[in-house]
Amino acid sequence: MSEVVIAGIGQIPVGEHWELSLRNMASRAILAARHDAGGMMPDAIYIGNFLGSTLSHQSNLGSLIADNTGLQGVEGWTVEAADASGGGAFRMGYLAVSSGFVDAAVVVGVEKCTDVAPSELEAAAVQATDYDYESMQGITLTSQAALLMQRYLYEYDVPREALAEFPLLAHANGANNPNAFFRKPIRREAYLNAAEISSPLNLFDQAPYGDGAAAVILTRPELIKEKLPHPLVRVLGSGVVIDAVSLHDRHSPLSFKAAGYSIEKACRQAGILPTDADFFELSDSFSIYAALSLEAAGFAERGTACQRAQEGAFSLQGDLPIATMGGMKARGNPFGASGVYQIVEAAQQLRGQAGKNQIADARLGLVQVLGGPASTAITHVLERWH
């Protein structure tokens, strides 16, 4: 397989983009990425999207977005893996370019969430679960996460307030991200006094849904004809693992096995250990997901992720910074686009373009996005190159 680099990145702020459609948002992110890549013309487009056909009544996004972005004639596909759709699209682009069948690919994650009522959005998002045995019985993504949190607090005898560490950290980082939905730190008292939305999960334990689009240009380094004004970021490893979609079909619901195994696969391909990473962009759509992901990856013993966070291990100055630009919690969670936002933010860190959130001498980054409660786990290893 050939080496693959990220030559360009682009994104729009996550938010409530009432005035923009799927095609508008995707086009803005793609054009920004192409400009960042010196105008490189891709010959394939891979789109990460989860809810376009349900909420926007639009499928066939390959044709729609390519046509609206001046990319007529290229190969185009939509990848769906629930919340992990953007990470899946990135993997498809990586495999296509590394195989040699595609010279340059644009990967775009796009999602439009805010044109419907919250109840309609929640009903659509729950398609990430098992319809026959979970969603048809009334479960939602929020109540499912609340069940996991309740079990976690009980099984490991963790105090309820311990989960505060993850949203506090995310919002502190998001305050310096101009593309974040929420750019204000939160106080511990605000977390402790927040309204419960599904006991014991409160308002600050869930990432806000939003509209957004992010894009990257992938190519092989020898095909870059002119020197770009920024470092290249190389894709060193990629790993995808799936688990049972239903929590009741797993040996232990608190063991995000797919999350751990996908990191192992990606790091094995990259020839590194997970502990070699300088930062970790994880899925924190719920506070409990952040804790379970860290423990599955081996960055904390079972039941201790909150304690390690309280000790500062995951802050920007810690042993393993996480959610360095605010994560899903502060940046916002545009479902199928989230995995590409993570890649863009990791590339900013590795290029040295993360501003006040810059991690000193960052050279290796882990990026993981989850579909549902780690039913699908997609991990990539990125490296600052020359």
C-alpha positions in Angstrom: 0.0 0.0 0.0 1.2 3.5 -0.8 1.7 6.3 1.6 -1.3 8.6 2.0 -1.2 12.2 3.2 -3.7 14.9 4.1 -3.0 17.7 1.7 -5.9 20.0 2.6 -8.5 20.6 5.3 -11.7 22.6 5.5 -14.6 23.1 7.8 -17.5 25.4 8.7 -18.6 26.2 12.2 -21.0 23.7 13.8 -24.2 25.4 14.7 -27.8 26.0 13.6 -27.4 26.8 9.9 -31.0 27.5 9.0 -30.0 29.2 5.8 -27.8 26.3 4.5 -28.7 23.0 3.0 -26.7 19.8 2.9 -25.2 20.7 -0.5 -24.3 24.2 0.6 -22.5 23.1 3.8 -20.6 20.3 2.0 -19.6 22.6 -0.8 -18.2 25.2 1.5 -16.1 22.7 3.4 -14.8 21.0 0.2 -13.9 24.3 -1.5 -12.0 25.3 1.7 -10.1 22.0 1.7 -9.2 22.2 -2.0 -8.0 25.8 -1.5 -5.9 24.6 1.4 -4.5 21.8 -0.8 -3.3 24.3 -3.5 -6.4 23.8 -5.7 -5.9 20.0 -6.0 -8.7 18.4 -8.1 -9.9 15.1 -6.6 -11.1 12.2 -8.8 -13.3 10.7 -6.1 -15.6 12.0 -3.3 -16.5 10.0 -0.2 -19.3 11.4 1.9 -20.0 10.6 5.5 -23.7 11.1 6.3 -26.2 9.4 8.7 -29.5 11.1 8.5 -29.8 12.9 5.1 -32.4 10.6 3.7 -34.5 10.8 6.9 -34.2 14.5 7.9 -33.4 16.2 4.6 -35.3 13.7 2.4 -32.2 13.5 0.3 -30.2 10.4 -0.8 -27.8 10.1 -3.7 -25.5 12.6 -2.0 -22.5 11.7 -4.2 -24.2 13.1 -7.2 -25.8 16.0 -5.4 -22.7 17.3 -3.7 -20.3 16.6 -6.6 -22.5 18.5 -9.0 -22.9 21.5 -6.7 -19.1 21.7 -6.0 -17.9 21.6 -9.6 -16.8 18.0 -9.4 -19.0 16.5 -12.1 -17.6 13.3 -13.5 -15.8 12.1 -10.4 -16.6 8.9 -8.6 -18.9 9.5 -5.6 -20.3 7.5 -2.7 -22.0 8.0 0.6 -20.8 6.0 3.6 -23.2 5.3 6.5 -22.1 4.0 9.9 -24.4 6.0 12.2 -22.3 8.5 14.2 -19.2 7.0 12.7 -20.1 7.7 9.1 -17.5 10.4 8.7 -14.8 8.1 10.0 -16.0 5.4 7.6 -15.8 7.8 4.7 -12.3 8.8 5.6 -11.3 5.1 5.7 -12.8 4.6 2.2 -10.8 7.5 0.9 -7.6 6.3 2.5 -8.0 2.8 1.1 -8.8 4.1 -2.4 -5.8 6.4 -2.5 -3.4 3.9 -0.9 -4.5 1.2 -3.4 -3.5 3.4 -6.3 -6.9 3.3 -8.0 -7.6 6.9 -6.9 -5.0 9.6 -7.1 -6.7 12.2 -5.0 -9.9 11.9 -2.9 -12.0 14.5 -1.1 -13.7 13.1 2.1 -16.5 15.2 3.4 -18.7 14.7 6.4 -22.0 16.6 6.4 -25.1 16.5 8.5 -28.2 18.7 8.8 -30.0 18.3 12.1 -31.8 21.4 13.1 -34.6 21.7 10.6 -36.8 19.4 12.6 -38.2 19.3 16.1 -36.0 17.8 18.8 -38.4 14.8 19.2 -38.2 14.1 15.4 -34.4 14.3 15.5 -34.2 12.0 18.5 -36.5 9.5 16.7 -34.2 9.6 13.7 -31.0 9.3 15.6 -32.1 6.2 17.4 -31.8 4.3 14.1 -28.2 3.7 15.4 -29.7 1.1 17.8 -31.4 -2.2 17.3 -34.9 -1.5 16.0 -36.5 -4.8 17.0 -35.2 -5.0 20.5 -34.3 -1.4 21.5 -35.7 1.6 19.7 -39.1 0.0 19.1 -39.4 -0.6 22.8 -38.9 3.1 23.4 -35.2 3.5 24.1 -33.3 6.6 22.8 -29.6 7.3 22.5 -29.9 9.5 25.5 -31.7 6.9 27.7 -29.3 4.2 26.5 -26.3 6.3 27.6 -28.1 7.0 30.9 -28.4 3.2 31.5 -24.7 2.7 30.8 -23.9 5.6 33.2 -26.1 4.2 35.9 -24.5 0.8 35.6 -21.0 2.4 35.6 -21.7 4.3 38.8 -23.0 1.2 40.5 -20.4 -1.3 39.3 -17.3 0.8 40.1 -18.8 2.8 43.0 -18.0 6.1 41.3 -19.6 9.2 42.7 -22.1 10.8 40.4 -20.2 14.1 40.2 -17.1 12.4 38.9 -18.4 12.4 35.3 -18.2 16.3 35.4 -14.6 16.1 34.5 -15.2 15.3 30.8 -17.7 18.2 29.9 -15.6 20.6 32.0 -12.5 19.7 30.0 -14.3 19.8 26.7 -15.8 23.2 27.2 -12.5 24.6 28.5 -10.9 23.5 25.2 -13.9 24.5 23.0 -13.6 28.1 24.3 -10.6 28.6 22.0 -12.1 26.9 18.9 -13.7 29.4 16.5 -15.7 26.5 14.9 -17.2 25.2 18.1 -20.9 25.4 18.8 -20.3 26.4 22.4 -17.3 28.6 23.1 -17.6 29.2 26.8 -16.2 27.3 29.8 -18.6 25.9 32.3 -18.3 25.9 36.1 -18.5 22.8 38.2 -21.5 24.2 40.0 -23.3 24.6 36.7 -22.8 20.9 35.9 -23.9 19.8 39.4 -27.0 21.9 39.2 -28.0 21.0 35.6 -31.3 19.5 34.9 -31.5 15.7 34.5 -32.7 14.6 31.0 -32.5 10.9 31.7 -31.4 10.0 35.2 -28.6 10.0 36.1 -27.5 11.8 32.9 -27.9 15.6 32.9 -27.9 18.3 30.3 -24.1 18.7 30.3 -23.5 14.9 29.9 -24.7 15.0 26.2 -23.1 16.7 23.3 -25.5 19.1 21.4 -26.7 18.0 18.0 -25.8 20.6 15.3 -25.4 21.2 11.5 -22.0 21.0 10.1 -19.6 20.0 7.4 -15.8 19.2 7.3 -13.6 18.0 4.5 -10.1 16.7 3.8 -8.1 16.1 0.6 -6.2 12.8 0.5 -3.5 12.0 -1.9 -0.1 10.3 -2.3 2.8 12.6 -1.5 4.6 12.2 -4.9 1.5 13.6 -6.6 1.8 17.0 -4.9 3.3 19.2 -7.6 3.9 22.4 -5.6 5.1 23.0 -2.0 2.1 23.7 0.3 2.3 26.4 3.0 1.7 23.9 5.7 3.2 20.5 6.8 1.6 17.4 5.5 -0.1 14.9 7.8 0.4 11.2 7.0 -2.1 8.5 7.7 -0.1 5.8 9.5 -2.8 3.4 10.5 -6.5 2.6 10.2 -8.7 0.1 12.1 -12.4 -0.7 12.0 -14.1 -3.1 14.4 -17.8 -3.8 14.9 -19.6 -5.2 17.9 -23.2 -6.3 18.6 -25.6 -3.5 17.9 -27.7 -4.4 20.9 -26.2 -3.9 24.4 -28.0 -7.0 25.7 -26.1 -9.1 23.1 -22.7 -8.2 24.7 -20.9 -10.0 27.4 -20.5 -6.7 29.3 -22.2 -3.5 28.3 -19.5 -1.5 30.0 -16.7 -3.1 27.9 -16.4 -1.1 24.7 -14.5 -3.9 23.1 -14.7 -2.6 19.5 -13.2 0.7 20.7 -10.2 -1.1 22.2 -9.7 -3.5 19.3 -9.9 -0.8 16.6 -7.1 1.1 18.4 -5.0 -2.0 18.5 -5.5 -2.6 14.8 -4.7 0.9 13.8 -1.6 1.1 16.0 -0.3 -2.3 14.9 -0.5 -1.1 11.3 1.2 2.2 12.2 4.0 0.3 14.2 3.4 2.2 17.4 1.9 1.7 20.8 -1.2 3.6 21.8 0.9 5.2 24.6 3.1 6.8 21.9 0.2 9.1 20.9 0.5 12.8 21.8 -3.2 13.2 22.0 -6.5 11.3 21.5 -9.6 12.7 19.7 -12.3 10.4 21.1 -16.1 10.2 20.9 -17.6 12.1 23.8 -21.2 12.3 22.5 -22.0 11.4 26.1 -19.7 11.8 29.2 -19.9 8.1 29.9 -18.7 7.3 26.3 -15.5 9.2 27.0 -14.8 7.3 30.2 -15.6 3.9 28.6 -13.5 4.7 25.5 -10.4 5.6 27.6 -10.8 2.5 29.6 -11.3 0.3 26.5 -8.1 1.7 25.0 -6.1 1.0 28.2 -5.5 4.6 29.0 -7.2 4.1 32.4 -8.1 1.0 34.5 -11.7 0.0 34.6 -13.7 2.5 36.7 -10.8 5.0 37.0 -11.1 7.3 33.9 -12.9 10.0 35.9 -10.2 9.9 38.6 -7.5 10.2 36.0 -9.3 13.1 34.4 -9.6 14.8 37.8 -5.8 14.4 38.2 -5.3 16.3 34.9 -4.1 13.3 32.8 -6.3 14.3 29.8 -6.0 18.1 29.9 -4.0 19.9 27.2 -1.0 19.8 29.6 -1.6 16.2 30.7 -0.2 12.8 29.7 -2.8 12.3 27.0 -4.8 15.4 25.9 -8.3 14.5 24.7 -11.0 16.5 22.9 -8.3 19.1 22.2 -10.6 21.5 20.3 -13.7 20.9 22.4 -14.7 17.4 21.3 -18.3 16.7 20.4 -19.4 18.2 23.7 -18.3 21.7 23.0 -17.7 21.7 19.2 -21.1 20.0 18.7 -22.1 16.6 17.3 -23.2 16.8 13.7 -23.5 13.0 13.6 -22.1 11.8 10.3 -19.8 14.8 10.0 -18.2 14.4 13.5 -15.5 11.9 12.4 -14.2 14.2 9.7 -14.2 17.2 12.1 -12.0 15.1 14.4 -9.6 14.4 11.5 -9.5 18.1 10.7 -8.8 19.1 14.3 -6.1 16.4 14.6 -4.5 17.8 11.5 -4.5 21.3 13.0 -2.7 20.0 16.0 -0.1 18.1 13.9 0.4 21.1 11.6 0.9 23.4 14.7 -2.3 25.4 13.8 -4.4 24.8 16.9 -3.8 28.2 18.4 -4.2 28.5 22.2 -5.0 24.8 22.3 -1.8 23.7 20.6 -0.1 20.7 22.1 3.7 21.3 22.2 5.6 19.2 19.7 2.6 17.1 18.7 3.7 14.5 16.2 1.3 11.5 16.6 -2.5 11.7 17.0 -5.1 9.0 17.6 -8.6 9.7 16.3 -11.5 7.5 17.1 -15.2 7.8 16.3 -17.9 5.5 17.5 -21.2 4.5 15.8 -23.7 4.1 18.6 -22.3 2.7 21.9 -19.2 1.4 20.1 -21.2 -0.8 17.9 -18.9 0.4 15.2 -15.4 1.8 16.2 -13.1 3.4 13.6 -9.6 4.6 14.6 -7.0 6.4 12.6 -3.4 7.1 13.5 -2.1 10.4 12.0 1.5 11.7 12.0 3.0 15.1 11.3 5.2 14.6 8.2 7.5 17.0 6.3 
